[in-house]
Amino acid sequence: MPQMMPLFWMMMIITTITLLIICSSYIYFLYLPSLTFNKSKLSPPSYWNWKW
């Protein structure tokens, strides 16, 4: 089935892009509040409650 190979590679590319987006957004939401918290010395945001 040679016609299935482009679909397979397209799904692999889409999966890789999705994983990169998920990992980058996770790192962004994990490290940005701590950086702003250290700089501004304010109370943590409310969405920290479901993580800790």
mmCIF file of the N, C-alpha and C atoms, coordinates in Angstrom:
data_MODEL
# 
_entry.id   MODEL 
# 
loop_
_atom_site.group_PDB 
_atom_site.id 
_atom_site.type_symbol 
_atom_site.label_atom_id 
_atom_site.label_alt_id 
_atom_site.label_comp_id 
_atom_site.label_asym_id 
_atom_site.label_entity_id 
_atom_site.label_seq_id 
_atom_site.pdbx_PDB_ins_code 
_atom_site.Cartn_x 
_atom_site.Cartn_y 
_atom_site.Cartn_z 
_atom_site.occupancy 
_atom_site.B_iso_or_equiv 
_atom_site.pdbx_formal_charge 
_atom_site.auth_seq_id 
_atom_site.auth_comp_id 
_atom_site.auth_asym_id 
_atom_site.auth_atom_id 
_atom_site.pdbx_PDB_model_num 
ATOM 1   N N  . MET A 1 1  ? 0.851  -1.196 0.000  1.00 0.00 ? 1  MET A N  1 
ATOM 2   C CA . MET A 1 1  ? 0.000  0.000  0.000  1.00 0.00 ? 1  MET A CA 1 
ATOM 3   C C  . MET A 1 1  ? 0.887  1.246  0.000  1.00 0.00 ? 1  MET A C  1 
ATOM 4   N N  . PRO A 1 2  ? 1.386  1.633  -1.139 1.00 0.00 ? 2  PRO A N  1 
ATOM 5   C CA . PRO A 1 2  ? 2.268  2.814  -1.154 1.00 0.00 ? 2  PRO A CA 1 
ATOM 6   C C  . PRO A 1 2  ? 1.528  4.132  -0.963 1.00 0.00 ? 2  PRO A C  1 
ATOM 7   N N  . GLN A 1 3  ? 0.228  4.144  -1.202 1.00 0.00 ? 3  GLN A N  1 
ATOM 8   C CA . GLN A 1 3  ? -0.498 5.400  -1.037 1.00 0.00 ? 3  GLN A CA 1 
ATOM 9   C C  . GLN A 1 3  ? -0.722 5.751  0.433  1.00 0.00 ? 3  GLN A C  1 
ATOM 10  N N  . MET A 1 4  ? -0.430 4.817  1.332  1.00 0.00 ? 4  MET A N  1 
ATOM 11  C CA . MET A 1 4  ? -0.602 5.115  2.751  1.00 0.00 ? 4  MET A CA 1 
ATOM 12  C C  . MET A 1 4  ? 0.612  5.824  3.350  1.00 0.00 ? 4  MET A C  1 
ATOM 13  N N  . MET A 1 5  ? 1.718  5.845  2.643  1.00 0.00 ? 5  MET A N  1 
ATOM 14  C CA . MET A 1 5  ? 2.924  6.436  3.214  1.00 0.00 ? 5  MET A CA 1 
ATOM 15  C C  . MET A 1 5  ? 2.832  7.951  3.385  1.00 0.00 ? 5  MET A C  1 
ATOM 16  N N  . PRO A 1 6  ? 2.311  8.722  2.434  1.00 0.00 ? 6  PRO A N  1 
ATOM 17  C CA . PRO A 1 6  ? 2.182  10.167 2.693  1.00 0.00 ? 6  PRO A CA 1 
ATOM 18  C C  . PRO A 1 6  ? 1.266  10.469 3.875  1.00 0.00 ? 6  PRO A C  1 
ATOM 19  N N  . LEU A 1 7  ? 0.202  9.692  4.013  1.00 0.00 ? 7  LEU A N  1 
ATOM 20  C CA . LEU A 1 7  ? -0.686 9.908  5.159  1.00 0.00 ? 7  LEU A CA 1 
ATOM 21  C C  . LEU A 1 7  ? 0.045  9.613  6.464  1.00 0.00 ? 7  LEU A C  1 
ATOM 22  N N  . PHE A 1 8  ? 0.852  8.565  6.450  1.00 0.00 ? 8  PHE A N  1 
ATOM 23  C CA . PHE A 1 8  ? 1.609  8.216  7.652  1.00 0.00 ? 8  PHE A CA 1 
ATOM 24  C C  . PHE A 1 8  ? 2.590  9.322  8.022  1.00 0.00 ? 8  PHE A C  1 
ATOM 25  N N  . TRP A 1 9  ? 3.297  9.849  7.026  1.00 0.00 ? 9  TRP A N  1 
ATOM 26  C CA . TRP A 1 9  ? 4.263  10.909 7.330  1.00 0.00 ? 9  TRP A CA 1 
ATOM 27  C C  . TRP A 1 9  ? 3.562  12.190 7.744  1.00 0.00 ? 9  TRP A C  1 
ATOM 28  N N  . MET A 1 10 ? 2.408  12.454 7.166  1.00 0.00 ? 10 MET A N  1 
ATOM 29  C CA . MET A 1 10 ? 1.666  13.642 7.565  1.00 0.00 ? 10 MET A CA 1 
ATOM 30  C C  . MET A 1 10 ? 1.194  13.518 9.013  1.00 0.00 ? 10 MET A C  1 
ATOM 31  N N  . MET A 1 11 ? 0.744  12.341 9.393  1.00 0.00 ? 11 MET A N  1 
ATOM 32  C CA . MET A 1 11 ? 0.319  12.155 10.781 1.00 0.00 ? 11 MET A CA 1 
ATOM 33  C C  . MET A 1 11 ? 1.507  12.225 11.733 1.00 0.00 ? 11 MET A C  1 
ATOM 34  N N  . MET A 1 12 ? 2.660  11.742 11.309 1.00 0.00 ? 12 MET A N  1 
ATOM 35  C CA . MET A 1 12 ? 3.854  11.849 12.149 1.00 0.00 ? 12 MET A CA 1 
ATOM 36  C C  . MET A 1 12 ? 4.254  13.311 12.346 1.00 0.00 ? 12 MET A C  1 
ATOM 37  N N  . ILE A 1 13 ? 4.191  14.099 11.280 1.00 0.00 ? 13 ILE A N  1 
ATOM 38  C CA . ILE A 1 13 ? 4.538  15.516 11.380 1.00 0.00 ? 13 ILE A CA 1 
ATOM 39  C C  . ILE A 1 13 ? 3.542  16.236 12.276 1.00 0.00 ? 13 ILE A C  1 
ATOM 40  N N  . ILE A 1 14 ? 2.258  15.929 12.119 1.00 0.00 ? 14 ILE A N  1 
ATOM 41  C CA . ILE A 1 14 ? 1.230  16.582 12.933 1.00 0.00 ? 14 ILE A CA 1 
ATOM 42  C C  . ILE A 1 14 ? 1.403  16.200 14.400 1.00 0.00 ? 14 ILE A C  1 
ATOM 43  N N  . THR A 1 15 ? 1.724  14.940 14.654 1.00 0.00 ? 15 THR A N  1 
ATOM 44  C CA . THR A 1 15 ? 1.931  14.508 16.041 1.00 0.00 ? 15 THR A CA 1 
ATOM 45  C C  . THR A 1 15 ? 3.149  15.187 16.657 1.00 0.00 ? 15 THR A C  1 
ATOM 46  N N  . THR A 1 16 ? 4.215  15.319 15.882 1.00 0.00 ? 16 THR A N  1 
ATOM 47  C CA . THR A 1 16 ? 5.414  15.981 16.400 1.00 0.00 ? 16 THR A CA 1 
ATOM 48  C C  . THR A 1 16 ? 5.148  17.449 16.699 1.00 0.00 ? 16 THR A C  1 
ATOM 49  N N  . ILE A 1 17 ? 4.435  18.129 15.807 1.00 0.00 ? 17 ILE A N  1 
ATOM 50  C CA . ILE A 1 17 ? 4.124  19.542 16.025 1.00 0.00 ? 17 ILE A CA 1 
ATOM 51  C C  . ILE A 1 17 ? 3.225  19.700 17.243 1.00 0.00 ? 17 ILE A C  1 
ATOM 52  N N  . THR A 1 18 ? 2.259  18.807 17.387 1.00 0.00 ? 18 THR A N  1 
ATOM 53  C CA . THR A 1 18 ? 1.364  18.891 18.539 1.00 0.00 ? 18 THR A CA 1 
ATOM 54  C C  . THR A 1 18 ? 2.116  18.660 19.842 1.00 0.00 ? 18 THR A C  1 
ATOM 55  N N  . LEU A 1 19 ? 3.021  17.698 19.848 1.00 0.00 ? 19 LEU A N  1 
ATOM 56  C CA . LEU A 1 19 ? 3.814  17.449 21.052 1.00 0.00 ? 19 LEU A CA 1 
ATOM 57  C C  . LEU A 1 19 ? 4.711  18.640 21.376 1.00 0.00 ? 19 LEU A C  1 
ATOM 58  N N  . LEU A 1 20 ? 5.284  19.261 20.360 1.00 0.00 ? 20 LEU A N  1 
ATOM 59  C CA . LEU A 1 20 ? 6.121  20.435 20.599 1.00 0.00 ? 20 LEU A CA 1 
ATOM 60  C C  . LEU A 1 20 ? 5.305  21.583 21.172 1.00 0.00 ? 20 LEU A C  1 
ATOM 61  N N  . ILE A 1 21 ? 4.092  21.783 20.650 1.00 0.00 ? 21 ILE A N  1 
ATOM 62  C CA . ILE A 1 21 ? 3.237  22.855 21.151 1.00 0.00 ? 21 ILE A CA 1 
ATOM 63  C C  . ILE A 1 21 ? 2.840  22.579 22.594 1.00 0.00 ? 21 ILE A C  1 
ATOM 64  N N  . ILE A 1 22 ? 2.497  21.335 22.905 1.00 0.00 ? 22 ILE A N  1 
ATOM 65  C CA . ILE A 1 22 ? 2.086  20.993 24.266 1.00 0.00 ? 22 ILE A CA 1 
ATOM 66  C C  . ILE A 1 22 ? 3.253  21.175 25.235 1.00 0.00 ? 22 ILE A C  1 
ATOM 67  N N  . CYS A 1 23 ? 4.434  20.720 24.844 1.00 0.00 ? 23 CYS A N  1 
ATOM 68  C CA . CYS A 1 23 ? 5.593  20.844 25.734 1.00 0.00 ? 23 CYS A CA 1 
ATOM 69  C C  . CYS A 1 23 ? 5.976  22.304 25.926 1.00 0.00 ? 23 CYS A C  1 
ATOM 70  N N  . SER A 1 24 ? 5.950  23.087 24.863 1.00 0.00 ? 24 SER A N  1 
ATOM 71  C CA . SER A 1 24 ? 6.334  24.487 25.004 1.00 0.00 ? 24 SER A CA 1 
ATOM 72  C C  . SER A 1 24 ? 5.317  25.261 25.832 1.00 0.00 ? 24 SER A C  1 
ATOM 73  N N  . SER A 1 25 ? 4.026  24.960 25.661 1.00 0.00 ? 25 SER A N  1 
ATOM 74  C CA . SER A 1 25 ? 3.020  25.646 26.476 1.00 0.00 ? 25 SER A CA 1 
ATOM 75  C C  . SER A 1 25 ? 3.116  25.218 27.936 1.00 0.00 ? 25 SER A C  1 
ATOM 76  N N  . TYR A 1 26 ? 3.450  23.944 28.171 1.00 0.00 ? 26 TYR A N  1 
ATOM 77  C CA . TYR A 1 26 ? 3.610  23.477 29.554 1.00 0.00 ? 26 TYR A CA 1 
ATOM 78  C C  . TYR A 1 26 ? 4.795  24.171 30.228 1.00 0.00 ? 26 TYR A C  1 
ATOM 79  N N  . ILE A 1 27 ? 5.914  24.266 29.501 1.00 0.00 ? 27 ILE A N  1 
ATOM 80  C CA . ILE A 1 27 ? 7.086  24.949 30.059 1.00 0.00 ? 27 ILE A CA 1 
ATOM 81  C C  . ILE A 1 27 ? 6.776  26.431 30.262 1.00 0.00 ? 27 ILE A C  1 
ATOM 82  N N  . TYR A 1 28 ? 6.055  27.025 29.297 1.00 0.00 ? 28 TYR A N  1 
ATOM 83  C CA . TYR A 1 28 ? 5.714  28.439 29.411 1.00 0.00 ? 28 TYR A CA 1 
ATOM 84  C C  . TYR A 1 28 ? 4.863  28.703 30.649 1.00 0.00 ? 28 TYR A C  1 
ATOM 85  N N  . PHE A 1 29 ? 3.818  27.905 30.852 1.00 0.00 ? 29 PHE A N  1 
ATOM 86  C CA . PHE A 1 29 ? 2.936  28.113 32.003 1.00 0.00 ? 29 PHE A CA 1 
ATOM 87  C C  . PHE A 1 29 ? 3.584  27.671 33.307 1.00 0.00 ? 29 PHE A C  1 
ATOM 88  N N  . LEU A 1 30 ? 4.625  26.853 33.225 1.00 0.00 ? 30 LEU A N  1 
ATOM 89  C CA . LEU A 1 30 ? 5.282  26.417 34.452 1.00 0.00 ? 30 LEU A CA 1 
ATOM 90  C C  . LEU A 1 30 ? 6.325  27.431 34.916 1.00 0.00 ? 30 LEU A C  1 
ATOM 91  N N  . TYR A 1 31 ? 7.060  28.017 33.971 1.00 0.00 ? 31 TYR A N  1 
ATOM 92  C CA . TYR A 1 31 ? 8.176  28.871 34.352 1.00 0.00 ? 31 TYR A CA 1 
ATOM 93  C C  . TYR A 1 31 ? 7.838  30.354 34.353 1.00 0.00 ? 31 TYR A C  1 
ATOM 94  N N  . LEU A 1 32 ? 6.896  30.776 33.560 1.00 0.00 ? 32 LEU A N  1 
ATOM 95  C CA . LEU A 1 32 ? 6.585  32.207 33.524 1.00 0.00 ? 32 LEU A CA 1 
ATOM 96  C C  . LEU A 1 32 ? 5.977  32.719 34.824 1.00 0.00 ? 32 LEU A C  1 
ATOM 97  N N  . PRO A 1 33 ? 5.034  32.030 35.474 1.00 0.00 ? 33 PRO A N  1 
ATOM 98  C CA . PRO A 1 33 ? 4.523  32.534 36.758 1.00 0.00 ? 33 PRO A CA 1 
ATOM 99  C C  . PRO A 1 33 ? 5.603  32.618 37.826 1.00 0.00 ? 33 PRO A C  1 
ATOM 100 N N  . SER A 1 34 ? 6.530  31.670 37.865 1.00 0.00 ? 34 SER A N  1 
ATOM 101 C CA . SER A 1 34 ? 7.583  31.729 38.876 1.00 0.00 ? 34 SER A CA 1 
ATOM 102 C C  . SER A 1 34 ? 8.518  32.901 38.606 1.00 0.00 ? 34 SER A C  1 
ATOM 103 N N  . LEU A 1 35 ? 8.774  33.186 37.330 1.00 0.00 ? 35 LEU A N  1 
ATOM 104 C CA . LEU A 1 35 ? 9.630  34.325 37.009 1.00 0.00 ? 35 LEU A CA 1 
ATOM 105 C C  . LEU A 1 35 ? 8.956  35.639 37.386 1.00 0.00 ? 35 LEU A C  1 
ATOM 106 N N  . THR A 1 36 ? 7.697  35.784 37.056 1.00 0.00 ? 36 THR A N  1 
ATOM 107 C CA . THR A 1 36 ? 6.993  37.012 37.406 1.00 0.00 ? 36 THR A CA 1 
ATOM 108 C C  . THR A 1 36 ? 6.787  37.106 38.912 1.00 0.00 ? 36 THR A C  1 
ATOM 109 N N  . PHE A 1 37 ? 6.627  35.961 39.563 1.00 0.00 ? 37 PHE A N  1 
ATOM 110 C CA . PHE A 1 37 ? 6.470  35.972 41.010 1.00 0.00 ? 37 PHE A CA 1 
ATOM 111 C C  . PHE A 1 37 ? 7.768  36.414 41.687 1.00 0.00 ? 37 PHE A C  1 
ATOM 112 N N  . ASN A 1 38 ? 8.897  35.976 41.171 1.00 0.00 ? 38 ASN A N  1 
ATOM 113 C CA . ASN A 1 38 ? 10.173 36.370 41.754 1.00 0.00 ? 38 ASN A CA 1 
ATOM 114 C C  . ASN A 1 38 ? 10.485 37.842 41.477 1.00 0.00 ? 38 ASN A C  1 
ATOM 115 N N  . LYS A 1 39 ? 10.056 38.341 40.341 1.00 0.00 ? 39 LYS A N  1 
ATOM 116 C CA . LYS A 1 39 ? 10.371 39.720 40.003 1.00 0.00 ? 39 LYS A CA 1 
ATOM 117 C C  . LYS A 1 39 ? 9.459  40.701 40.728 1.00 0.00 ? 39 LYS A C  1 
ATOM 118 N N  . SER A 1 40 ? 8.184  40.402 40.786 1.00 0.00 ? 40 SER A N  1 
ATOM 119 C CA . SER A 1 40 ? 7.235  41.382 41.300 1.00 0.00 ? 40 SER A CA 1 
ATOM 120 C C  . SER A 1 40 ? 6.928  41.190 42.777 1.00 0.00 ? 40 SER A C  1 
ATOM 121 N N  . LYS A 1 41 ? 7.228  40.022 43.350 1.00 0.00 ? 41 LYS A N  1 
ATOM 122 C CA . LYS A 1 41 ? 6.984  39.729 44.763 1.00 0.00 ? 41 LYS A CA 1 
ATOM 123 C C  . LYS A 1 41 ? 5.492  39.834 45.111 1.00 0.00 ? 41 LYS A C  1 
ATOM 124 N N  . LEU A 1 42 ? 4.668  39.413 44.180 1.00 0.00 ? 42 LEU A N  1 
ATOM 125 C CA . LEU A 1 42 ? 3.233  39.423 44.426 1.00 0.00 ? 42 LEU A CA 1 
ATOM 126 C C  . LEU A 1 42 ? 2.781  38.023 44.813 1.00 0.00 ? 42 LEU A C  1 
ATOM 127 N N  . SER A 1 43 ? 1.515  37.915 45.131 1.00 0.00 ? 43 SER A N  1 
ATOM 128 C CA . SER A 1 43 ? 0.977  36.602 45.468 1.00 0.00 ? 43 SER A CA 1 
ATOM 129 C C  . SER A 1 43 ? 0.891  35.743 44.207 1.00 0.00 ? 43 SER A C  1 
ATOM 130 N N  . PRO A 1 44 ? 0.954  34.430 44.342 1.00 0.00 ? 44 PRO A N  1 
ATOM 131 C CA . PRO A 1 44 ? 0.872  33.567 43.161 1.00 0.00 ? 44 PRO A CA 1 
ATOM 132 C C  . PRO A 1 44 ? -0.503 33.662 42.501 1.00 0.00 ? 44 PRO A C  1 
ATOM 133 N N  . PRO A 1 45 ? -0.556 33.422 41.209 1.00 0.00 ? 45 PRO A N  1 
ATOM 134 C CA . PRO A 1 45 ? -1.855 33.441 40.520 1.00 0.00 ? 45 PRO A CA 1 
ATOM 135 C C  . PRO A 1 45 ? -2.771 32.326 41.007 1.00 0.00 ? 45 PRO A C  1 
ATOM 136 N N  . SER A 1 46 ? -4.019 32.464 40.701 1.00 0.00 ? 46 SER A N  1 
ATOM 137 C CA . SER A 1 46 ? -5.005 31.513 41.220 1.00 0.00 ? 46 SER A CA 1 
ATOM 138 C C  . SER A 1 46 ? -4.913 30.166 40.515 1.00 0.00 ? 46 SER A C  1 
ATOM 139 N N  . TYR A 1 47 ? -4.394 30.127 39.281 1.00 0.00 ? 47 TYR A N  1 
ATOM 140 C CA . TYR A 1 47 ? -4.342 28.844 38.587 1.00 0.00 ? 47 TYR A CA 1 
ATOM 141 C C  . TYR A 1 47 ? -3.175 27.993 39.071 1.00 0.00 ? 47 TYR A C  1 
ATOM 142 N N  . TRP A 1 48 ? -2.399 28.468 40.034 1.00 0.00 ? 48 TRP A N  1 
ATOM 143 C CA . TRP A 1 48 ? -1.414 27.601 40.677 1.00 0.00 ? 48 TRP A CA 1 
ATOM 144 C C  . TRP A 1 48 ? -2.078 26.575 41.588 1.00 0.00 ? 48 TRP A C  1 
ATOM 145 N N  . ASN A 1 49 ? -3.306 26.835 41.988 1.00 0.00 ? 49 ASN A N  1 
ATOM 146 C CA . ASN A 1 49 ? -3.938 25.989 43.000 1.00 0.00 ? 49 ASN A CA 1 
ATOM 147 C C  . ASN A 1 49 ? -4.164 24.572 42.495 1.00 0.00 ? 49 ASN A C  1 
ATOM 148 N N  . TRP A 1 50 ? -4.465 24.415 41.228 1.00 0.00 ? 50 TRP A N  1 
ATOM 149 C CA . TRP A 1 50 ? -4.733 23.065 40.728 1.00 0.00 ? 50 TRP A CA 1 
ATOM 150 C C  . TRP A 1 50 ? -3.440 22.312 40.449 1.00 0.00 ? 50 TRP A C  1 
ATOM 151 N N  . LYS A 1 51 ? -2.304 23.011 40.410 1.00 0.00 ? 51 LYS A N  1 
ATOM 152 C CA . LYS A 1 51 ? -1.051 22.306 40.154 1.00 0.00 ? 51 LYS A CA 1 
ATOM 153 C C  . LYS A 1 51 ? -0.427 21.795 41.442 1.00 0.00 ? 51 LYS A C  1 
ATOM 154 N N  . TRP A 1 52 ? -0.514 22.535 42.531 1.00 0.00 ? 52 TRP A N  1 
ATOM 155 C CA . TRP A 1 52 ? 0.213  22.167 43.745 1.00 0.00 ? 52 TRP A CA 1 
ATOM 156 C C  . TRP A 1 52 ? -0.697 21.507 44.761 1.00 0.00 ? 52 TRP A C  1 
# 
